[in-house]
Amino acid sequence: MTWGILPAGGRGSRIQPLAFSKELLPVGSRKEGAVERPCAVSEYLVERMIHGGADKICFVISPGKSDIMEYYGAGIGDASFAYVVQPQPAGLCDAIFRAAPLVADSEMVIVGLPDTVWFPTTALADLPDDVLSFLLFPVECPRFFDAVVLDASGHVEEIQVKQHDASSNWIWGAFKMPGRVFHELRTLWLAPDRRDEYIGTLVNAFLATGGAAIGVKAGKSYVDVGTLNGYREAIGLLSGPRSDDRSVLERLPAIEASVSGVHSCSHTNPAEVR
């Protein structure tokens, strides 16, 4: 059993004003039979989580985001949905750990950001099940993201959170871990001197206490649609299903569209990254 956790409790101040939750921002389209309709940006992550093995999806929402519940309802296909309330925005760690009561030690956990779109669609399947692992994407401007520094064997040495002089061009776009590790991270986060806002600083502390994490460079392109500029670029670069994703989308007709493009500080070809 695998949980996919989508933190959606933020205000979305970077792209306001909107009359609805930013996670429902239309980006691209999907087909329902012969009818084509707009596709909410968060559907792309839901799709990718399902391809990555998630059979249970948990949206962490604020009290005012009931529209997300109305949009998704009880689930998609064989995946069931749950909703947990984050009373007020208090950072990514606070959001994802709101789902802790739902997660058993024996289950798997996938975490991603619901206002992003990335390729390949099936990249989460490359992450192992027995360790904390990060799905990495190459970008040109890592200072705007969480850059992940690896050693020669692919183990994470450090996560540089929005660091101006980041030493790695690889950022995390999603991560996966056993439920046991999820609860270990939460226990560390609950320590009196912690309550980290960012997952990167918490993972650095986890590594310092003897924990382990790996990075998997399976990502090819990454778009942050949470800003007005990123949204414009995603719309401008929107195209039909990519050839490498089309067969996958055909096997999951409930979510049948994809967007191809990169943020102005993103890179589509890992070989070109310095």
KESE-778450 format. One line per 10 residues: number of its first residue (from 0); for each residue z, y, x of N, C-alpha, C. Coordinates in Angstrom, 1 decimal, m for minus. Each point is the difference from the previous one (the first is absolute). Layout:
BEGIN
NUM = Z/Y/X/Z/Y/X/Z/Y/X  ...;
END
This chain:
BEGIN
0 = 0.0/m1.2/0.8/0.0/1.2/m0.8/0.0/1.2/0.9  m0.8/1.0/m0.4/m0.2/1.2/0.8/0.1/1.3/m0.9  0.9/0.9/0.4/0.0/1.3/m0.6/m0.8/1.0/0.7  m0.8/0.8/m0.8/m0.6/1.2/0.5/0.7/1.2/m0.5  0.5/0.8/0.9/0.8/1.2/m0.3/m0.8/1.2/0.2  m0.1/0.8/m1.0/m0.8/1.3/0.0/1.0/1.1/m0.2  0.4/0.8/1.0/0.9/1.2/m0.2/m0.8/1.1/m0.7  0.3/0.3/m1.2/m0.7/1.1/m0.8/1.0/1.0/m0.6  1.1/0.2/0.7/1.0/0.9/m0.6/m0.2/1.5/0.5  m0.9/0.2/0.9/m0.1/1.4/0.5/m0.6/1.0/m1.0;
10 = 0.1/1.2/0.3/m0.5/1.1/m0.9/m1.5/0.2/0.2  m0.6/m0.4/1.1/m1.4/0.2/0.2/m0.3/1.5/0.2  0.9/0.7/0.7/m0.2/1.4/0.1/m1.2/0.4/0.8  m0.5/m0.9/0.8/m1.2/0.4/0.8/m1.3/0.1/m0.8  0.0/m0.5/m1.2/m1.2/0.0/m0.8/0.3/0.5/m1.4  1.1/0.7/m0.2/0.3/0.6/m1.3/m0.8/1.3/m0.2  m0.2/0.5/m1.2/0.6/m0.6/m1.3/m0.9/m1.0/m0.6  0.6/m1.1/m0.5/m0.6/m1.0/m0.8/0.7/m0.2/m1.3  m0.7/m0.5/m1.0/0.6/m0.2/m1.3/0.5/m1.5/m0.1  m0.1/m0.7/1.1/0.4/m1.4/0.0/0.5/m0.4/1.4;
20 = 0.5/m1.2/0.2/0.4/m0.5/1.3/m1.1/m0.1/0.9  0.2/0.4/1.3/m1.1/0.0/1.0/m0.5/m1.4/0.2  0.8/m1.0/m0.2/m0.4/m1.4/0.2/m1.1/m0.4/m1.0  m0.2/0.8/m1.1/m1.0/m0.2/m1.0/m1.2/0.9/0.2  m0.1/0.7/1.1/m1.1/0.9/0.3/m1.3/m0.9/0.0  m1.0/0.4/m0.8/m1.3/m0.8/0.0/m0.7/0.1/1.3  m0.3/m1.1/0.6/m0.9/0.0/1.2/m0.9/m1.2/m0.1  m1.3/0.2/m0.2/m0.9/m1.1/m0.3/0.1/m0.5/m1.4  m0.5/m1.2/m0.2/m0.1/m0.6/m1.3/0.1/m1.5/0.0  0.3/m0.6/m1.1/0.0/m1.4/m0.1/m0.7/m0.4/m1.3;
30 = m0.5/m1.2/m0.1/m0.7/m0.5/m1.2/0.9/m0.9/m0.9  0.0/0.2/m1.3/0.7/m0.9/m0.9/m1.1/m0.5/m0.9  m0.5/m1.1/0.3/m1.2/m0.5/m0.7/m1.2/0.8/0.4  m0.7/0.6/m1.0/m1.1/0.8/0.2/0.4/1.5/0.1  1.3/0.3/m0.1/0.4/1.4/0.0/0.6/0.4/1.3  m0.4/1.1/0.6/0.5/0.5/1.2/1.0/1.1/m0.3  1.2/0.0/0.7/1.0/1.0/m0.3/0.6/0.4/1.3  0.7/1.2/0.1/0.6/0.5/1.2/1.0/m1.0/0.5  0.2/m0.1/1.3/1.0/m0.9/0.6/1.1/0.9/0.6  1.3/m0.3/m0.3/1.1/0.7/0.6/0.1/m0.4/1.5;
40 = 0.4/1.0/0.8/0.1/m0.3/1.4/0.9/m1.1/0.4  1.1/m0.2/m0.8/1.0/m1.0/0.3/m0.6/m1.4/m0.3  m1.1/m0.1/m0.8/m0.6/m1.3/m0.2/m0.5/m0.7/1.2  m0.4/0.8/1.0/m0.6/m0.5/1.2/1.1/m0.8/0.8  1.2/0.6/0.0/1.1/m0.7/0.7/0.4/m1.2/m0.7  0.1/0.1/m1.4/0.4/m1.2/m0.8/m1.0/m1.1/0.3  m1.3/0.3/0.0/m1.0/m1.0/0.3/0.2/m0.7/1.4  0.3/0.9/1.0/0.1/m0.5/1.3/1.3/m0.9/0.2  1.1/0.4/m0.7/1.2/m0.8/0.0/m0.2/m1.4/m0.7  m0.8/0.0/m1.1/m0.3/m1.3/m0.6/m0.8/m0.9/0.9;
50 = m1.0/0.6/0.7/m0.8/m0.7/0.9/0.9/m0.5/1.2  1.1/0.7/0.3/0.9/m0.3/1.1/1.1/m1.0/m0.5  m0.1/m0.5/m1.2/0.9/m1.0/m0.5/1.1/0.4/m0.9  0.1/1.3/m0.4/1.0/0.5/m0.9/m0.2/m0.6/m1.4  1.0/m0.5/m0.6/m0.1/m0.5/m1.4/1.0/0.8/m0.9  0.7/0.9/0.7/0.9/0.9/m0.8/m0.1/1.4/0.7  m0.2/1.0/m0.9/m0.2/1.4/0.5/1.2/0.8/m0.6  0.6/0.8/0.9/1.1/0.9/m0.4/m0.4/1.4/0.3  m0.1/0.9/m1.0/m0.2/1.4/0.2/1.4/0.6/0.0  0.3/0.8/1.0/1.2/0.8/0.1/m0.4/1.4/m0.5;
60 = 0.5/0.4/m1.1/m0.4/1.3/m0.7/1.1/0.9/m0.2  m0.3/1.3/m0.2/1.0/1.0/m0.4/0.2/m0.1/m1.5  1.1/0.6/m0.5/0.2/0.0/m1.5/m1.1/0.6/m0.8  m0.8/0.9/0.6/m1.1/0.6/m0.8/m1.3/m0.6/0.2  m0.1/m1.2/0.5/m1.3/m0.6/0.3/m0.2/m1.3/m0.9  0.3/0.2/m1.3/m0.2/m1.1/m0.9/m1.5/m0.3/m0.3  m0.9/1.0/0.4/m1.4/m0.2/m0.2/m0.5/m1.2/0.9  0.7/m0.3/1.1/m0.4/m1.1/0.9/0.3/m1.3/m0.8  1.1/m0.1/m0.7/0.3/m1.2/m0.8/m1.0/m0.1/m1.1  m0.3/1.1/m0.6/m1.0/m0.1/m1.1/m1.4/m0.4/0.5;
70 = m0.3/0.4/1.2/m1.3/m0.4/0.5/m0.2/m1.4/0.3  1.0/m0.6/0.7/0.0/m1.3/0.5/0.6/m1.1/m0.9  1.0/0.4/m0.8/0.6/m0.9/m0.9/0.7/m1.2/0.7  m0.2/m1.2/m0.5/0.8/m1.1/0.5/m0.7/m0.7/1.2  m1.2/0.3/0.3/m0.7/m0.6/1.2/m1.5/0.0/m0.1  m0.6/m0.6/1.1/m1.4/m0.2/0.1/m0.3/m1.4/0.4  m0.8/m0.7/m0.8/m0.3/m1.4/0.3/1.3/m0.8/0.0  0.2/m0.8/1.1/1.2/m0.8/0.2/1.1/0.7/0.6  m0.1/1.3/0.4/1.0/0.7/0.6/0.8/0.8/m1.0  1.3/m0.2/0.0/0.9/0.7/m0.9/0.6/1.2/0.6;
80 = 0.3/1.1/m0.8/0.4/1.3/0.5/1.4/0.2/m0.4  0.8/0.7/0.9/1.3/0.5/m0.3/0.1/1.5/0.4  0.9/0.7/m0.6/0.2/1.4/0.3/1.4/0.3/0.3  0.3/0.7/1.1/1.3/0.4/0.4/0.0/1.5/0.2  1.1/0.6/m0.5/0.1/1.5/0.0/0.7/0.5/1.3  m0.6/0.9/0.7/0.7/0.8/1.0/0.4/1.3/m0.6  1.3/0.3/m0.1/0.4/1.2/m0.8/m0.5/1.3/0.6  m0.1/0.1/1.3/m0.6/1.2/0.6/m0.7/m0.3/1.3  m1.0/0.7/0.4/m0.7/m0.3/1.2/1.0/0.1/1.2  0.1/m1.1/0.8/0.9/0.0/1.1/m0.6/m0.8/1.2;
90 = m1.3/0.0/0.1/m0.6/m0.6/1.1/m0.6/m1.4/m0.3  m0.8/m0.5/1.0/m0.6/m1.3/m0.2/1.0/m1.1/0.0  0.9/0.0/0.9/1.0/m1.1/0.1/0.8/m0.1/m1.3  0.5/1.1/m0.5/0.7/0.0/m1.3/m0.8/m0.6/m1.1  m1.3/0.3/0.0/m0.9/m0.5/m1.1/m0.1/m1.5/0.1  m0.4/m0.5/1.1/m0.3/m1.4/0.1/1.3/m0.9/m0.2  1.1/0.5/0.5/1.2/m0.8/m0.2/0.6/0.1/m1.4  m0.5/0.8/m0.9/0.3/0.0/m1.4/m0.4/m1.3/m0.6  m1.0/m0.7/0.6/m0.4/m1.3/m0.5/0.8/m1.2/0.5  1.0/0.3/0.9/0.7/m1.1/0.6/0.6/m1.0/m1.0;
100 = 0.6/0.4/m1.1/0.5/m1.0/m1.0/m1.0/m1.0/m0.5  m1.2/0.3/0.1/m1.1/m0.9/m0.5/m0.4/m1.0/1.0  0.3/0.2/1.3/m0.6/m0.8/1.1/1.0/m1.0/0.5  m0.4/m1.3/0.0/0.8/m1.0/0.6/m0.3/m0.2/1.5  0.9/m0.5/0.7/m0.2/m0.2/1.5/m1.2/m0.9/0.2  m0.3/m1.0/m0.9/m1.0/m0.9/0.2/m1.4/0.5/m0.4  m0.1/1.2/m0.5/m1.3/0.5/m0.5/m0.6/0.9/1.1  m1.2/0.3/m0.1/m0.7/1.0/0.9/m0.1/1.3/m0.6  m0.1/1.1/0.8/m0.1/1.3/m0.5/m1.2/0.7/0.8  m0.8/0.7/m0.8/m1.1/0.8/0.5/0.3/1.5/m0.5;
110 = m0.1/0.9/0.9/0.2/1.4/m0.4/m1.3/0.8/0.4  m0.4/0.9/m0.9/m1.2/0.8/0.3/0.2/1.4/m0.7  m0.9/0.9/0.3/0.1/1.3/m0.6/m1.1/0.2/m1.0  0.4/0.2/m1.3/m0.9/0.0/m1.1/m1.0/1.2/m0.1  0.1/0.9/0.9/m1.0/1.1/0.0/m0.9/m0.1/1.2  m0.2/m1.2/0.5/m1.0/m0.3/1.1/m1.0/m1.0/m0.4  m1.1/0.1/0.7/m1.1/m1.0/m0.2/m0.4/m0.5/1.4  m0.1/m1.3/0.2/m0.4/m0.5/1.3/m0.8/m1.3/m0.1  m0.6/m0.2/1.1/m0.9/m1.2/0.2/0.4/m0.7/1.3  m0.2/m1.4/0.1/m0.6/m0.9/m1.0/0.9/m0.3/m1.2;
120 = m0.5/m0.3/m1.1/0.8/m0.3/m1.2/1.0/m1.2/0.2  m0.4/m0.9/0.8/0.8/m1.2/0.2/0.9/0.0/1.3  0.1/1.2/0.6/0.7/0.1/1.3/1.4/m0.5/0.0  0.7/0.1/m1.1/1.4/m0.5/m0.1/0.1/m1.5/0.3  m1.0/m0.7/m0.3/0.0/m1.4/0.2/0.1/m0.4/1.5  m0.2/1.0/0.9/0.1/m0.2/1.4/1.4/0.1/0.5  0.9/0.5/m0.8/1.4/0.2/0.4/0.8/m1.3/m0.1  0.8/m0.4/0.9/0.8/m1.3/0.0/1.1/0.1/m1.0  0.6/m1.1/m0.4/1.0/m0.1/m1.0/1.5/0.0/0.6  0.1/m0.2/1.3/1.3/m0.4/0.5/0.7/1.2/0.8;
130 = m0.6/1.2/0.0/0.5/1.1/0.8/m0.5/1.3/m0.6  0.8/1.1/0.3/m0.4/1.3/m0.5/m1.3/0.3/0.7  m1.1/0.4/m0.7/m1.3/0.2/0.6/m0.6/1.2/m0.7  m0.8/0.8/0.8/m0.6/1.2/m0.4/m1.5/m0.1/0.0  m0.7/0.4/m1.1/m1.4/0.0/0.0/m0.5/1.3/0.6  m0.7/0.0/1.1/m0.3/1.2/0.7/m1.5/0.5/m0.2  m0.1/1.3/0.1/m1.3/0.6/m0.2/m0.2/1.1/1.1  m1.3/0.1/0.6/m0.2/0.9/1.0/m0.3/1.4/m0.6  0.5/1.1/0.6/m0.2/1.3/m0.5/m0.2/0.9/1.2  m0.6/1.2/m0.3/m0.2/1.0/1.1/1.2/0.9/0.1;
140 = 0.8/0.2/m1.0/1.1/0.9/0.0/1.3/m0.7/m0.4  0.5/m0.8/0.9/1.2/m0.8/m0.4/1.3/0.9/m0.2  m0.1/1.3/0.4/1.2/0.8/m0.2/0.3/0.3/m1.4  m0.9/m0.2/m0.9/0.2/0.1/m1.5/0.6/m1.2/m0.6  0.1/m1.1/0.7/0.4/m1.3/m0.5/1.1/m0.6/0.8  0.3/m1.2/m0.2/1.0/m0.8/0.8/m0.8/m0.9/1.0  0.0/0.5/1.2/m0.8/m0.8/1.0/0.9/m1.1/0.5  m0.7/m1.2/0.2/0.7/m1.2/0.4/m0.4/m0.4/1.5  1.0/0.0/0.8/m0.2/m0.4/1.4/0.3/m1.5/0.2  m1.0/m0.7/0.6/0.2/m1.4/0.2/0.0/m0.4/1.5;
150 = 0.6/m1.1/0.3/m0.1/m0.5/1.3/m1.2/m0.9/0.1  m0.2/m0.6/1.2/m1.2/m0.8/0.2/m0.1/m1.2/m0.9  1.1/m0.5/m0.5/0.0/m1.2/m0.9/m0.1/0.4/m1.5  m0.1/1.3/m0.3/m0.1/0.4/m1.4/1.4/0.3/m0.7  1.1/m0.1/0.8/1.3/0.3/m0.6/0.2/1.5/0.0  0.6/0.5/m1.1/0.3/1.4/m0.1/1.0/0.5/1.0  m0.3/1.0/0.8/1.0/0.6/0.9/0.7/1.2/m0.7  m0.8/0.8/m0.7/0.5/1.2/m0.6/m0.9/0.5/m1.1  0.5/0.6/m1.0/m0.8/0.7/m1.0/0.3/1.5/0.1  m1.1/0.8/0.3/0.1/1.4/0.2/m0.3/0.7/m1.3;
160 = 1.1/0.6/m0.6/m0.2/0.5/m1.3/m0.5/1.5/0.0  m1.2/0.2/m0.4/m0.7/1.3/0.0/0.3/0.8/1.3  m0.2/m0.7/1.1/0.3/0.5/1.3/m1.3/0.7/0.5  0.2/1.3/0.5/m1.2/0.8/0.4/m0.7/m0.7/1.2  0.7/m0.5/0.9/m0.6/m0.6/1.2/0.0/m1.6/m0.1  m0.3/m0.5/m1.2/0.0/m1.4/m0.2/m0.8/m0.7/1.1  0.5/m1.1/0.5/m0.7/m0.7/1.1/m0.8/m1.2/m0.5  m0.1/m0.2/m1.3/m0.9/m1.1/m0.6/m0.9/0.6/m1.1  m1.2/m0.5/m0.1/m0.9/0.4/m1.0/0.1/m0.9/m1.2  0.9/m0.9/0.0/0.1/m1.0/m1.1/1.2/0.3/m0.8;
170 = m0.2/0.2/m1.3/1.0/0.3/m1.0/0.2/m1.2/m1.0  1.2/m0.1/m0.6/0.2/m1.0/m1.0/m0.5/0.5/m1.3  m0.6/m0.9/m0.8/m0.5/0.3/m1.3/0.8/m0.8/m1.1  0.5/m1.1/0.4/0.8/m0.9/m0.8/0.8/m0.9/0.9  1.1/m0.6/m0.6/0.7/m1.0/0.8/0.6/m1.1/m0.8  0.3/m1.1/0.6/0.4/m1.2/m0.7/1.2/m0.6/0.8  0.8/m0.7/m0.8/1.2/m0.6/0.7/0.6/m1.1/m1.0  0.8/m0.9/0.6/0.7/m0.9/m0.9/1.1/0.8/m0.7  0.4/m0.5/m1.2/1.1/0.6/m0.7/1.3/0.2/0.8  0.2/m1.0/0.8/1.2/0.0/0.9/0.0/1.2/0.9;
180 = m1.1/0.3/0.6/m0.2/1.2/0.9/0.1/1.3/m0.8  m0.5/0.0/m1.2/0.1/1.2/m0.9/1.4/0.3/m0.3  0.8/m1.0/m0.2/1.5/0.3/m0.2/0.7/0.4/1.2  m0.4/m0.6/1.2/0.6/0.4/1.2/m0.3/1.5/0.3  m1.2/0.4/m0.3/m0.4/1.5/0.2/0.9/0.8/m0.9  0.1/m0.4/m1.3/0.8/0.7/m0.9/1.5/0.2/0.4  0.5/m1.1/0.5/1.4/0.0/0.5/0.2/1.0/1.2  m1.0/0.0/0.9/0.0/1.0/1.1/m0.1/1.4/m0.6  m0.9/0.2/m0.9/m0.2/1.3/m0.6/1.3/0.5/m0.7  0.8/m0.9/m0.6/1.2/0.4/m0.7/1.1/0.4/0.9;
190 = m0.1/m0.2/1.3/1.0/0.3/1.0/0.4/1.5/m0.1  1.2/0.4/0.2/0.5/1.4/m0.2/m0.8/1.0/0.7  m0.5/m0.4/1.2/m0.7/1.0/0.8/m1.6/0.0/m0.1  m0.5/m0.7/m1.1/m1.4/m0.1/m0.1/m0.6/0.7/m1.2  m0.3/m0.8/m1.0/m0.7/0.5/m1.2/m1.3/0.8/0.4  m0.9/m0.7/0.8/m1.2/0.5/0.5/m0.9/0.4/m1.2  m0.8/1.1/0.2/m1.0/0.3/m1.0/m1.3/m0.8/0.3  m0.3/m0.2/1.3/m1.3/m0.6/0.3/0.3/m1.5/0.5  m0.9/m0.8/m0.4/0.1/m1.4/0.4/m0.1/m0.2/1.5  m0.8/0.9/0.7/m0.2/m0.1/1.4/1.3/0.2/0.8;
200 = 0.8/0.9/m0.4/1.3/0.2/0.8/0.9/m1.2/m0.3  0.0/m0.5/m1.2/0.8/m1.2/m0.3/m0.4/m1.2/0.8  m1.3/m0.2/0.1/m0.5/m1.1/0.8/0.3/0.1/1.4  0.0/1.2/0.6/0.3/0.2/1.3/1.5/m0.4/0.3  0.9/0.3/m1.0/1.4/m0.4/0.1/0.1/m1.5/m0.1  m0.8/m0.6/m0.9/m0.1/m1.5/m0.1/m0.4/m0.6/1.3  m1.0/0.5/0.6/m0.4/m0.6/1.3/1.1/0.2/1.1  0.7/1.1/0.0/1.0/0.3/0.9/1.2/m1.0/m0.1  0.2/m0.6/m1.2/1.1/m0.9/m0.2/m0.5/m1.5/0.2  m1.2/m0.2/0.5/m0.4/m1.3/0.3/m1.1/m0.5/m1.0;
210 = m0.3/0.8/m1.0/m1.0/m0.5/m1.0/m1.4/0.0/0.6  m1.0/m0.6/m0.6/m1.3/m0.1/0.5/m1.0/0.4/m1.1  m1.1/0.5/0.4/m1.1/0.4/m0.9/m1.3/m0.1/0.8  m1.1/m0.3/m0.7/m1.3/m0.1/0.7/m1.0/0.9/m0.8  m1.0/0.4/0.7/m1.1/0.8/m0.6/m1.3/m0.8/0.1  m0.7/0.1/m1.1/m1.3/m0.7/m0.2/m1.1/1.0/m0.2  m0.9/0.1/1.0/m1.1/1.0/m0.1/m1.2/m0.6/m0.8  0.3/m0.1/m1.3/m1.1/m0.6/m0.9/m0.6/1.1/m0.8  0.5/1.2/0.0/m0.5/1.1/m0.8/m1.2/0.6/0.6  m0.9/0.5/m0.9/m1.3/0.6/0.5/0.0/1.5/m0.4;
220 = 0.3/0.3/m1.3/0.0/1.4/m0.4/1.1/0.2/m1.0  0.5/1.3/0.0/1.2/0.4/m0.7/m0.2/1.4/m0.6  0.3/0.2/m1.2/m0.1/1.3/m0.7/1.4/0.3/m0.6  0.5/1.2/0.3/1.2/0.5/m0.7/m0.5/0.9/m1.1  0.1/m0.5/m1.3/m0.5/0.8/m1.1/1.1/0.9/m0.6  1.1/0.0/0.7/1.1/0.8/m0.5/0.0/1.5/0.2  m1.1/0.5/0.6/m0.2/1.4/0.3/m1.3/0.4/m0.7  m0.2/1.3/m0.4/m1.2/0.4/m0.6/m1.2/m0.2/0.9  0.2/0.3/1.3/m1.1/m0.2/0.9/m0.4/m1.4/0.1  1.0/m0.9/0.1/m0.3/m1.5/0.1/m0.7/m0.5/m1.3;
230 = 0.4/0.6/m1.2/m0.6/m0.4/m1.2/m1.5/0.4/0.0  m0.2/1.2/0.4/m1.4/0.5/0.0/m0.9/m0.8/0.9  0.6/m0.4/1.2/m0.8/m0.8/0.9/m0.3/m1.4/m0.6  1.0/m0.5/m0.6/m0.2/m1.4/m0.6/m1.0/0.1/m1.1  0.0/1.0/m0.8/m1.0/0.1/m1.1/m1.4/0.2/0.7  m0.1/0.9/1.0/m1.2/0.3/0.6/m0.6/m1.2/0.7  0.8/m0.9/0.5/m0.5/m1.2/0.7/0.0/m1.2/m0.8  0.2/0.1/m1.3/0.1/m1.1/m0.9/m1.4/m0.7/m0.1  0.0/m1.3/0.1/m1.2/m0.8/m0.1/0.3/m1.2/m0.8  m1.0/m0.9/m0.2/0.2/m1.2/m0.7/0.8/m1.0/0.9;
240 = 0.3/m1.2/m0.6/0.7/m1.0/0.8/m0.7/m0.3/1.3  0.8/0.0/1.1/m0.5/m0.4/1.3/m0.4/m1.4/0.0  m1.0/m0.3/0.9/m0.5/m1.4/0.0/1.1/m1.0/0.4  0.9/0.4/0.8/1.1/m0.9/0.5/1.1/m0.2/m1.0  0.0/0.8/m1.1/1.0/m0.1/m1.0/m0.6/m0.5/m1.4  m1.3/0.0/m0.1/m0.6/m0.3/m1.3/0.4/m1.4/m0.6  0.0/m1.0/0.9/0.3/m1.3/m0.5/1.4/m0.1/m0.4  0.9/0.7/0.7/1.4/0.0/m0.4/0.2/0.6/m1.4  m0.6/1.2/m0.2/0.1/0.7/m1.2/m0.5/m0.8/m1.2  m1.0/m0.8/0.3/m0.6/m0.8/m1.1/1.0/m1.1/m0.4;
250 = 0.9/m0.4/0.9/0.9/m1.1/m0.3/1.3/0.6/m0.7  0.1/1.3/0.0/1.1/0.7/m0.7/m0.6/1.0/m1.0  m0.6/m0.4/m1.1/m0.7/1.0/m0.9/0.9/1.0/m0.6  1.3/m0.3/0.0/0.9/1.0/m0.7/0.1/1.3/0.8  m0.3/0.0/1.3/0.0/1.2/0.8/m1.3/m0.1/0.8  m1.0/0.8/m0.4/m1.4/m0.4/0.4/m0.7/1.1/0.8  0.7/1.0/0.6/m0.6/1.1/0.7/0.6/0.2/1.3  m0.7/0.6/0.9/0.6/0.4/1.3/m0.6/1.3/0.5  0.8/0.7/0.8/m0.5/1.3/0.6/m0.1/m0.2/1.5  m1.1/0.6/0.5/m0.2/m0.1/1.4/0.0/1.4/0.6;
260 = 0.8/0.2/1.0/0.1/1.3/0.6/1.2/0.2/0.8  0.1/1.1/0.8/1.2/0.2/0.8/0.4/1.4/0.0  1.3/0.2/0.2/0.6/1.4/0.1/m0.6/0.6/1.2  0.1/1.4/0.0/m0.6/0.7/1.1/0.7/m0.3/1.3  1.2/m0.6/0.0/0.7/m0.4/1.2/0.1/m1.6/m0.1  m1.0/m0.6/m0.4/m0.1/m1.5/0.0/m1.2/m0.4/0.8  0.0/m1.3/0.3/m1.1/m0.6/0.8/m0.4/m1.3/m0.6  m1.3/m0.3/m0.1/m0.4/m1.2/m0.7/m0.3/m1.1/1.0  m0.2/0.3/1.3/m0.3/m1.0/1.0/1.0/m0.2/1.0  0.8/m1.0/0.0/1.1/m0.2/1.0/m0.6/0.1/1.4;
270 = m1.2/m0.4/0.3/m0.5/m0.1/1.3/m0.2/1.4/0.6  m0.1/1.0/m0.9/m0.2/1.4/0.5/1.3/0.7/0.3  1.2/m0.6/m0.3/1.2/0.6/0.2/0.4/m0.1/1.5  0.5/1.1/0.5/0.3/0.1/1.4/1.3/m0.9/0.3;
END
